[in-house]
Every structure is written in C-alpha cells, then in structure tokens.
Amino acid sequence: MDDQRDKIELLRTVAHPARIKILEELAKGVKCVSDFGDFLGINQPNVSQHLAALRSKGVIDFYMDGRLRCYFLVDAFIPDLLGILKKQYDSPLPAPACCPVTRKGKYPGERRR
C-alpha cells in the first residue's frame, strides 16, 4: 500500500470522537484499560473495540502489567495531528486577487455555494 493510502486509512481510523479522546489521553502517557471507561463514559466492550481499531492500524500498542493491559502511543504522527486539531485559527485564508491562469476576473467577496 502506498504512503498516501496509509495516511488516509489512518485518518479514517482516528476520525471518531471516542478515539480522539483516547489518543489525547495516551499523548499524556500510558493508560490502562480501566482508565478509559472513566473519562469516555462508554462501556468496556465499546472501549475495547476502539482500542482494537487503533491497535490494528499501528497507532497504539499495549503491554501486560499483571492482569492489566496498559496502552501507549506508537505512531509519532499522532501528537502532531492532535496539535493541529486543537489549534484555533483567527481568520480564513485570504481570497485570490484574480484567476491564476487568465490573470483576469476578481473575487466577488462572497463565497459561492
């Protein structure tokens, strides 16, 4: 699989509110399975499904500490992605002055839908 497809699949995998919360917590450090249910407000089987999906894409992994599964981030891209998602932008990008091909036409000032 090519690199672009891998990135697209990664974005599809993390594009869920519960998974984003899981990744935000793991960015702070290692968490055990029991820690996730407390802040996610979802049942244990559902938490396990989200963790399995993230693990299957190589985003996270775990180790056993006695009977506890302790999860941690593996993919170095995730902290950068989380930072971008948290970033606040004050304004949109500036409008073009004209068409880059014909060098004519002016942006009317209103976005067309």
N, CA, C and O atoms as a GROMACS GRO file, in nm:
protein
  452
    1MET      N    1   0.085  -0.118   0.000
    1MET     CA    2   0.000   0.000   0.000
    1MET      C    3   0.089   0.124   0.000
    1MET      O    4   0.193   0.125   0.065
    2ASP      N    5   0.048   0.227  -0.073
    2ASP     CA    6   0.132   0.345  -0.079
    2ASP      C    7   0.112   0.435   0.042
    2ASP      O    8   0.016   0.420   0.118
    3ASP      N    9   0.204   0.528   0.059
    3ASP     CA   10   0.206   0.614   0.177
    3ASP      C   11   0.080   0.698   0.190
    3ASP      O   12   0.028   0.716   0.300
    4GLN      N   13   0.030   0.751   0.078
    4GLN     CA   14  -0.091   0.834   0.083
    4GLN      C   15  -0.212   0.753   0.130
    4GLN      O   16  -0.292   0.801   0.210
    5ARG      N   17  -0.225   0.631   0.080
    5ARG     CA   18  -0.337   0.546   0.124
    5ARG      C   19  -0.325   0.513   0.271
    5ARG      O   20  -0.426   0.510   0.343
    6ASP      N   21  -0.204   0.489   0.318
    6ASP     CA   22  -0.183   0.462   0.460
    6ASP      C   23  -0.229   0.579   0.545
    6ASP      O   24  -0.293   0.560   0.648
    7LYS      N   25  -0.197   0.700   0.502
    7LYS     CA   26  -0.238   0.820   0.577
    7LYS      C   27  -0.389   0.836   0.575
    7LYS      O   28  -0.450   0.874   0.676
    8ILE      N   29  -0.450   0.809   0.462
    8ILE     CA   30  -0.596   0.818   0.452
    8ILE      C   31  -0.662   0.718   0.546
    8ILE      O   32  -0.757   0.752   0.616
    9GLU      N   33  -0.612   0.595   0.547
    9GLU     CA   34  -0.666   0.493   0.637
    9GLU      C   35  -0.645   0.532   0.783
    9GLU      O   36  -0.733   0.509   0.867
   10LEU      N   37  -0.530   0.589   0.814
   10LEU     CA   38  -0.504   0.634   0.950
   10LEU      C   39  -0.604   0.741   0.991
   10LEU      O   40  -0.658   0.736   1.102
   11LEU      N   41  -0.629   0.838   0.904
   11LEU     CA   42  -0.726   0.943   0.935
   11LEU      C   43  -0.866   0.887   0.952
   11LEU      O   44  -0.941   0.932   1.039
   12ARG      N   45  -0.903   0.790   0.870
   12ARG     CA   46  -1.035   0.726   0.885
   12ARG      C   47  -1.046   0.655   1.020
   12ARG      O   48  -1.150   0.657   1.085
   13THR      N   49  -0.938   0.593   1.060
   13THR     CA   50  -0.939   0.518   1.186
   13THR      C   51  -0.953   0.611   1.306
   13THR      O   52  -1.030   0.582   1.398
   14VAL      N   53  -0.882   0.722   1.307
   14VAL     CA   54  -0.886   0.810   1.425
   14VAL      C   55  -1.004   0.905   1.424
   14VAL      O   56  -1.030   0.972   1.524
   15ALA      N   57  -1.078   0.913   1.312
   15ALA     CA   58  -1.187   1.009   1.298
   15ALA      C   59  -1.313   0.965   1.372
   15ALA      O   60  -1.416   0.940   1.310
   16HIS      N   61  -1.303   0.955   1.501
   16HIS     CA   62  -1.418   0.921   1.586
   16HIS      C   63  -1.397   0.993   1.718
   16HIS      O   64  -1.286   0.991   1.771
   17PRO      N   65  -1.500   1.056   1.774
   17PRO     CA   66  -1.482   1.132   1.898
   17PRO      C   67  -1.419   1.052   2.013
   17PRO      O   68  -1.334   1.103   2.084
   18ALA      N   69  -1.461   0.927   2.030
   18ALA     CA   70  -1.405   0.845   2.138
   18ALA      C   71  -1.256   0.816   2.113
   18ALA      O   72  -1.176   0.816   2.206
   19ARG      N   73  -1.222   0.790   1.988
   19ARG     CA   74  -1.082   0.759   1.957
   19ARG      C   75  -0.993   0.881   1.972
   19ARG      O   76  -0.879   0.870   2.015
   20ILE      N   77  -1.045   0.997   1.937
   20ILE     CA   78  -0.968   1.121   1.958
   20ILE      C   79  -0.942   1.139   2.106
   20ILE      O   80  -0.831   1.173   2.146
   21LYS      N   81  -1.044   1.118   2.190
   21LYS     CA   82  -1.026   1.131   2.335
   21LYS      C   83  -0.925   1.029   2.387
   21LYS      O   84  -0.842   1.062   2.472
   22ILE      N   85  -0.932   0.908   2.336
   22ILE     CA   86  -0.835   0.805   2.376
   22ILE      C   87  -0.694   0.850   2.341
   22ILE      O   88  -0.603   0.840   2.424
   23LEU      N   89  -0.676   0.899   2.221
   23LEU     CA   90  -0.543   0.942   2.177
   23LEU      C   91  -0.493   1.062   2.256
   23LEU      O   92  -0.375   1.072   2.287
   24GLU      N   93  -0.584   1.154   2.289
   24GLU     CA   94  -0.544   1.269   2.371
   24GLU      C   95  -0.494   1.224   2.508
   24GLU      O   96  -0.396   1.277   2.559
   25GLU      N   97  -0.561   1.126   2.566
   25GLU     CA   98  -0.517   1.073   2.696
   25GLU      C   99  -0.385   0.999   2.684
   25GLU      O  100  -0.298   1.012   2.770
   26LEU      N  101  -0.369   0.921   2.578
   26LEU     CA  102  -0.244   0.847   2.560
   26LEU      C  103  -0.128   0.940   2.529
   26LEU      O  104  -0.013   0.907   2.557
   27ALA      N  105  -0.156   1.057   2.471
   27ALA     CA  106  -0.050   1.155   2.447
   27ALA      C  107   0.008   1.207   2.579
   27ALA      O  108   0.121   1.255   2.583
   28LYS      N  109  -0.071   1.197   2.686
   28LYS     CA  110  -0.025   1.238   2.819
   28LYS      C  111   0.058   1.129   2.885
   28LYS      O  112   0.137   1.157   2.976
   29GLY      N  113   0.041   1.005   2.840
   29GLY     CA  114   0.116   0.894   2.899
   29GLY      C  115   0.038   0.764   2.892
   29GLY      O  116  -0.074   0.759   2.841
   30VAL      N  117   0.099   0.659   2.944
   30VAL     CA  118   0.041   0.524   2.942
   30VAL      C  119  -0.088   0.521   3.024
   30VAL      O  120  -0.096   0.579   3.132
   31LYS      N  121  -0.187   0.451   2.970
   31LYS     CA  122  -0.315   0.434   3.041
   31LYS      C  123  -0.355   0.287   3.035
   31LYS      O  124  -0.333   0.219   2.935
   32CYS      N  125  -0.414   0.240   3.143
   32CYS     CA  126  -0.467   0.104   3.148
   32CYS      C  127  -0.613   0.106   3.102
   32CYS      O  128  -0.679   0.210   3.105
   33VAL      N  129  -0.661  -0.008   3.061
   33VAL     CA  130  -0.797  -0.019   3.007
   33VAL      C  131  -0.900   0.041   3.102
   33VAL      O  132  -0.990   0.111   3.059
   34SER      N  133  -0.887   0.014   3.229
   34SER     CA  134  -0.986   0.062   3.326
   34SER      C  135  -0.990   0.214   3.332
   34SER      O  136  -1.092   0.270   3.372
   35ASP      N  137  -0.882   0.282   3.295
   35ASP     CA  138  -0.879   0.429   3.297
   35ASP      C  139  -0.969   0.490   3.190
   35ASP      O  140  -1.023   0.599   3.209
   36PHE      N  141  -0.986   0.422   3.079
   36PHE     CA  142  -1.060   0.479   2.967
   36PHE      C  143  -1.209   0.491   2.992
   36PHE      O  144  -1.270   0.591   2.955
   37GLY      N  145  -1.268   0.392   3.054
   37GLY     CA  146  -1.412   0.396   3.079
   37GLY      C  147  -1.453   0.513   3.164
   37GLY      O  148  -1.563   0.567   3.148
   38ASP      N  149  -1.367   0.555   3.256
   38ASP     CA  150  -1.398   0.665   3.346
   38ASP      C  151  -1.422   0.797   3.272
   38ASP      O  152  -1.520   0.866   3.300
   39PHE      N  153  -1.335   0.832   3.178
   39PHE     CA  154  -1.349   0.962   3.113
   39PHE      C  155  -1.426   0.956   2.980
   39PHE      O  156  -1.470   1.060   2.931
   40LEU      N  157  -1.442   0.837   2.922
   40LEU     CA  158  -1.516   0.826   2.796
   40LEU      C  159  -1.666   0.814   2.818
   40LEU      O  160  -1.745   0.857   2.734
   41GLY      N  161  -1.705   0.755   2.929
   41GLY     CA  162  -1.847   0.737   2.956
   41GLY      C  163  -1.912   0.632   2.867
   41GLY      O  164  -2.032   0.639   2.839
   42ILE      N  165  -1.833   0.534   2.820
   42ILE     CA  166  -1.888   0.424   2.740
   42ILE      C  167  -1.850   0.292   2.806
   42ILE      O  168  -1.759   0.287   2.889
   43ASN      N  169  -1.920   0.186   2.770
   43ASN     CA  170  -1.897   0.058   2.836
   43ASN      C  171  -1.765  -0.007   2.792
   43ASN      O  172  -1.708   0.029   2.689
   44GLN      N  173  -1.720  -0.101   2.870
   44GLN     CA  174  -1.590  -0.166   2.848
   44GLN      C  175  -1.579  -0.234   2.711
   44GLN      O  176  -1.475  -0.219   2.645
   45PRO      N  177  -1.680  -0.309   2.665
   45PRO     CA  178  -1.668  -0.370   2.531
   45PRO      C  179  -1.649  -0.266   2.420
   45PRO      O  180  -1.574  -0.289   2.326
   46ASN      N  181  -1.717  -0.152   2.433
   46ASN     CA  182  -1.703  -0.045   2.333
   46ASN      C  183  -1.563   0.015   2.338
   46ASN      O  184  -1.503   0.041   2.234
   47VAL      N  185  -1.511   0.037   2.458
   47VAL     CA  186  -1.373   0.087   2.473
   47VAL      C  187  -1.276  -0.010   2.407
   47VAL      O  188  -1.186   0.032   2.334
   48SER      N  189  -1.295  -0.139   2.431
   48SER     CA  190  -1.207  -0.241   2.373
   48SER      C  191  -1.211  -0.240   2.221
   48SER      O  192  -1.108  -0.260   2.156
   49GLN      N  193  -1.328  -0.216   2.162
   49GLN     CA  194  -1.340  -0.209   2.017
   49GLN      C  195  -1.260  -0.092   1.961
   49GLN      O  196  -1.191  -0.106   1.860
   50HIS      N  197  -1.269   0.023   2.027
   50HIS     CA  198  -1.195   0.140   1.981
   50HIS      C  199  -1.044   0.117   1.995
   50HIS      O  200  -0.967   0.152   1.905
   51LEU      N  201  -1.003   0.059   2.105
   51LEU     CA  202  -0.861   0.030   2.125
   51LEU      C  203  -0.810  -0.069   2.021
   51LEU      O  204  -0.700  -0.054   1.969
   52ALA      N  205  -0.890  -0.171   1.990
   52ALA     CA  206  -0.852  -0.271   1.890
   52ALA      C  207  -0.838  -0.208   1.752
   52ALA      O  208  -0.746  -0.242   1.677
   53ALA      N  209  -0.928  -0.116   1.718
   53ALA     CA  210  -0.920  -0.050   1.587
   53ALA      C  211  -0.793   0.034   1.577
   53ALA      O  212  -0.725   0.032   1.474
   54LEU      N  213  -0.761   0.106   1.682
   54LEU     CA  214  -0.638   0.187   1.682
   54LEU      C  215  -0.514   0.100   1.678
   54LEU      O  216  -0.416   0.132   1.612
   55ARG      N  217  -0.520  -0.009   1.750
   55ARG     CA  218  -0.405  -0.101   1.753
   55ARG      C  219  -0.385  -0.170   1.618
   55ARG      O  220  -0.272  -0.192   1.576
   56SER      N  221  -0.493  -0.205   1.551
   56SER     CA  222  -0.483  -0.275   1.422
   56SER      C  223  -0.414  -0.189   1.316
   56SER      O  224  -0.354  -0.242   1.222
   57LYS      N  225  -0.422  -0.057   1.330
   57LYS     CA  226  -0.357   0.034   1.235
   57LYS      C  227  -0.219   0.077   1.282
   57LYS      O  228  -0.154   0.159   1.217
   58GLY      N  229  -0.173   0.023   1.394
   58GLY     CA  230  -0.038   0.055   1.443
   58GLY      C  231  -0.026   0.190   1.509
   58GLY      O  232   0.083   0.244   1.522
   59VAL      N  233  -0.140   0.245   1.552
   59VAL     CA  234  -0.139   0.376   1.617
   59VAL      C  235  -0.099   0.363   1.763
   59VAL      O  236  -0.026   0.446   1.816
   60ILE      N  237  -0.147   0.257   1.827
   60ILE     CA  238  -0.118   0.231   1.968
   60ILE      C  239  -0.074   0.086   1.985
   60ILE      O  240  -0.086   0.005   1.893
   61ASP      N  241  -0.022   0.055   2.103
   61ASP     CA  242   0.010  -0.083   2.138
   61ASP      C  243  -0.010  -0.095   2.289
   61ASP      O  244  -0.043   0.003   2.356
   62PHE      N  245   0.011  -0.214   2.343
   62PHE     CA  246  -0.005  -0.233   2.486
   62PHE      C  247   0.099  -0.330   2.537
   62PHE      O  248   0.164  -0.402   2.461
   63TYR      N  249   0.113  -0.330   2.670
   63TYR     CA  250   0.192  -0.432   2.738
   63TYR      C  251   0.111  -0.478   2.858
   63TYR      O  252   0.023  -0.407   2.906
   64MET      N  253   0.142  -0.596   2.906
   64MET     CA  254   0.070  -0.651   3.020
   64MET      C  255   0.145  -0.617   3.148
   64MET      O  256   0.266  -0.637   3.158
   65ASP      N  257   0.072  -0.567   3.246
   65ASP     CA  258   0.125  -0.541   3.380
   65ASP      C  259   0.039  -0.624   3.474
   65ASP      O  260  -0.065  -0.577   3.522
   66GLY      N  261   0.082  -0.745   3.498
   66GLY     CA  262  -0.003  -0.838   3.574
   66GLY      C  263  -0.122  -0.874   3.486
   66GLY      O  264  -0.106  -0.930   3.378
   67ARG      N  265  -0.241  -0.840   3.535
   67ARG     CA  266  -0.362  -0.866   3.456
   67ARG      C  267  -0.409  -0.742   3.380
   67ARG      O  268  -0.508  -0.749   3.306
   68LEU      N  269  -0.340  -0.632   3.395
   68LEU     CA  270  -0.382  -0.508   3.330
   68LEU      C  271  -0.315  -0.491   3.194
   68LEU      O  272  -0.197  -0.520   3.177
   69ARG      N  273  -0.394  -0.445   3.097
   69ARG     CA  274  -0.338  -0.406   2.968
   69ARG      C  275  -0.314  -0.256   2.973
   69ARG      O  276  -0.406  -0.177   2.996
   70CYS      N  277  -0.191  -0.218   2.952
   70CYS     CA  278  -0.153  -0.077   2.956
   70CYS      C  279  -0.119  -0.030   2.815
   70CYS      O  280  -0.027  -0.083   2.752
   71TYR      N  281  -0.192   0.069   2.765
   71TYR     CA  282  -0.179   0.116   2.628
   71TYR      C  283  -0.091   0.240   2.620
   71TYR      O  284  -0.082   0.318   2.714
   72PHE      N  285  -0.025   0.254   2.505
   72PHE     CA  286   0.062   0.369   2.480
   72PHE      C  287   0.063   0.400   2.331
   72PHE      O  288   0.031   0.314   2.248
   73LEU      N  289   0.099   0.524   2.296
   73LEU     CA  290   0.108   0.566   2.156
   73LEU      C  291   0.230   0.504   2.090
   73LEU      O  292   0.334   0.489   2.153
   74VAL      N  293   0.216   0.470   1.963
   74VAL     CA  294   0.328   0.418   1.883
   74VAL      C  295   0.358   0.513   1.767
   74VAL      O  296   0.474   0.542   1.739
   75ASP      N  297   0.254   0.560   1.699
   75ASP     CA  298   0.270   0.643   1.580
   75ASP      C  299   0.309   0.786   1.619
   75ASP      O  300   0.234   0.854   1.688
   76ALA      N  301   0.426   0.829   1.573
   76ALA     CA  302   0.478   0.962   1.607
   76ALA      C  303   0.396   1.074   1.544
   76ALA      O  304   0.408   1.190   1.586
   77PHE      N  305   0.315   1.044   1.446
   77PHE     CA  306   0.231   1.144   1.379
   77PHE      C  307   0.116   1.191   1.468
   77PHE      O  308   0.069   1.304   1.453
   78ILE      N  309   0.071   1.108   1.558
   78ILE     CA  310  -0.049   1.136   1.637
   78ILE      C  311  -0.038   1.264   1.723
   78ILE      O  312  -0.130   1.344   1.719
   79PRO      N  313   0.069   1.286   1.798
   79PRO     CA  314   0.077   1.413   1.873
   79PRO      C  315   0.070   1.536   1.782
   79PRO      O  316   0.010   1.637   1.820
   80ASP      N  317   0.131   1.529   1.664
   80ASP     CA  318   0.123   1.640   1.568
   80ASP      C  319  -0.021   1.659   1.521
   80ASP      O  320  -0.070   1.772   1.514
   81LEU      N  321  -0.088   1.549   1.489
   81LEU     CA  322  -0.227   1.555   1.444
   81LEU      C  323  -0.317   1.616   1.552
   81LEU      O  324  -0.401   1.701   1.523
   82LEU      N  325  -0.299   1.573   1.675
   82LEU     CA  326  -0.379   1.626   1.786
   82LEU      C  327  -0.355   1.775   1.804
   82LEU      O  328  -0.448   1.850   1.833
   83GLY      N  329  -0.231   1.816   1.787
   83GLY     CA  330  -0.198   1.959   1.797
   83GLY      C  331  -0.269   2.041   1.691
   83GLY      O  332  -0.318   2.150   1.718
   84ILE      N  333  -0.274   1.988   1.569
   84ILE     CA  334  -0.344   2.057   1.460
   84ILE      C  335  -0.493   2.066   1.490
   84ILE      O  336  -0.555   2.169   1.465
   85LEU      N  337  -0.551   1.958   1.541
   85LEU     CA  338  -0.694   1.958   1.571
   85LEU      C  339  -0.730   2.057   1.681
   85LEU      O  340  -0.841   2.111   1.683
   86LYS      N  341  -0.638   2.082   1.773
   86LYS     CA  342  -0.664   2.176   1.883
   86LYS      C  343  -0.638   2.321   1.845
   86LYS      O  344  -0.685   2.413   1.912
   87LYS      N  345  -0.563   2.342   1.738
   87LYS     CA  346  -0.524   2.477   1.700
   87LYS      C  347  -0.645   2.560   1.661
   87LYS      O  348  -0.734   2.513   1.591
   88GLN      N  349  -0.646   2.684   1.707
   88GLN     CA  350  -0.753   2.777   1.675
   88GLN      C  351  -0.703   2.875   1.568
   88GLN      O  352  -0.594   2.931   1.582
   89TYR      N  353  -0.782   2.895   1.465
   89TYR     CA  354  -0.746   2.987   1.358
   89TYR      C  355  -0.836   3.109   1.367
   89TYR      O  356  -0.958   3.097   1.380
   90ASP      N  357  -0.774   3.228   1.360
   90ASP     CA  358  -0.849   3.352   1.375
   90ASP      C  359  -0.930   3.390   1.253
   90ASP      O  360  -1.039   3.447   1.265
   91SER      N  361  -0.878   3.360   1.134
   91SER     CA  362  -0.949   3.401   1.013
   91SER      C  363  -0.922   3.301   0.901
   91SER      O  364  -0.827   3.223   0.907
   92PRO      N  365  -1.007   3.304   0.798
   92PRO     CA  366  -0.984   3.215   0.684
   92PRO      C  367  -0.866   3.265   0.600
   92PRO      O  368  -0.815   3.375   0.621
   93LEU      N  369  -0.824   3.182   0.507
   93LEU     CA  370  -0.718   3.223   0.416
   93LEU      C  371  -0.766   3.340   0.330
   93LEU      O  372  -0.886   3.352   0.304
   94PRO      N  373  -0.675   3.427   0.286
   94PRO     CA  374  -0.718   3.540   0.203
   94PRO      C  375  -0.768   3.494   0.067
   94PRO      O  376  -0.724   3.391   0.014
   95ALA      N  377  -0.860   3.570   0.012
   95ALA     CA  378  -0.918   3.539  -0.118
   95ALA      C  379  -0.816   3.569  -0.228
   95ALA      O  380  -0.731   3.657  -0.211
   96PRO      N  381  -0.824   3.498  -0.341
   96PRO     CA  382  -0.732   3.528  -0.452
   96PRO      C  383  -0.764   3.663  -0.516
   96PRO      O  384  -0.879   3.706  -0.519
   97ALA      N  385  -0.660   3.728  -0.567
   97ALA     CA  386  -0.679   3.856  -0.634
   97ALA      C  387  -0.738   3.837  -0.773
   97ALA      O  388  -0.817   3.920  -0.820
   98CYS      N  389  -0.701   3.728  -0.840
   98CYS     CA  390  -0.753   3.700  -0.973
   98CYS      C  391  -0.731   3.553  -1.005
   98CYS      O  392  -0.676   3.478  -0.925
   99CYS      N  393  -0.775   3.513  -1.122
   99CYS     CA  394  -0.755   3.376  -1.168
   99CYS      C  395  -0.607   3.356  -1.201
   99CYS      O  396  -0.550   3.437  -1.275
  100PRO      N  397  -0.543   3.250  -1.149
  100PRO     CA  398  -0.400   3.232  -1.177
  100PRO      C  399  -0.370   3.194  -1.322
  100PRO      O  400  -0.256   3.206  -1.366
  101VAL      N  401  -0.470   3.149  -1.397
  101VAL     CA  402  -0.448   3.109  -1.537
  101VAL      C  403  -0.467   3.228  -1.631
  101VAL      O  404  -0.379   3.259  -1.710
  102THR      N  405  -0.582   3.292  -1.622
  102THR     CA  406  -0.614   3.401  -1.716
  102THR      C  407  -0.565   3.536  -1.666
  102THR      O  408  -0.554   3.631  -1.743
  103ARG      N  409  -0.536   3.544  -1.538
  103ARG     CA  410  -0.499   3.671  -1.474
  103ARG      C  411  -0.610   3.776  -1.487
  103ARG      O  412  -0.586   3.896  -1.482
  104LYS      N  413  -0.733   3.727  -1.502
  104LYS     CA  414  -0.849   3.816  -1.512
  104LYS      C  415  -0.948   3.774  -1.404
  104LYS      O  416  -0.929   3.675  -1.334
  105GLY      N  417  -1.050   3.850  -1.393
  105GLY     CA  418  -1.156   3.818  -1.300
  105GLY      C  419  -1.119   3.858  -1.159
  105GLY      O  420  -1.002   3.850  -1.120
  106LYS      N  421  -1.215   3.900  -1.085
  106LYS     CA  422  -1.194   3.940  -0.946
  106LYS      C  423  -1.283   3.857  -0.856
  106LYS      O  424  -1.395   3.821  -0.892
  107TYR      N  425  -1.233   3.828  -0.742
  107TYR     CA  426  -1.311   3.757  -0.642
  107TYR      C  427  -1.421   3.851  -0.594
  107TYR      O  428  -1.392   3.962  -0.552
  108PRO      N  429  -1.546   3.808  -0.600
  108PRO     CA  430  -1.658   3.898  -0.569
  108PRO      C  431  -1.671   3.933  -0.420
  108PRO      O  432  -1.748   4.022  -0.385
  109GLY      N  433  -1.598   3.866  -0.335
  109GLY     CA  434  -1.606   3.898  -0.193
  109GLY      C  435  -1.700   3.806  -0.115
  109GLY      O  436  -1.697   3.806   0.008
  110GLU      N  437  -1.781   3.730  -0.184
  110GLU     CA  438  -1.870   3.636  -0.119
  110GLU      C  439  -1.840   3.497  -0.170
  110GLU      O  440  -1.819   3.477  -0.290
  111ARG      N  441  -1.839   3.402  -0.081
  111ARG     CA  442  -1.812   3.265  -0.123
  111ARG      C  443  -1.938   3.209  -0.190
  111ARG      O  444  -2.049   3.227  -0.140
  112ARG      N  445  -1.919   3.142  -0.301
  112ARG     CA  446  -2.031   3.080  -0.371
  112ARG      C  447  -2.051   2.941  -0.317
  112ARG      O  448  -1.954   2.874  -0.281
  113ARG      N  449  -2.172   2.896  -0.311
  113ARG     CA  450  -2.200   2.762  -0.259
  113ARG      C  451  -2.261   2.677  -0.364
  113ARG      O  452  -2.292   2.560  -0.339
   0.00000   0.00000   0.00000
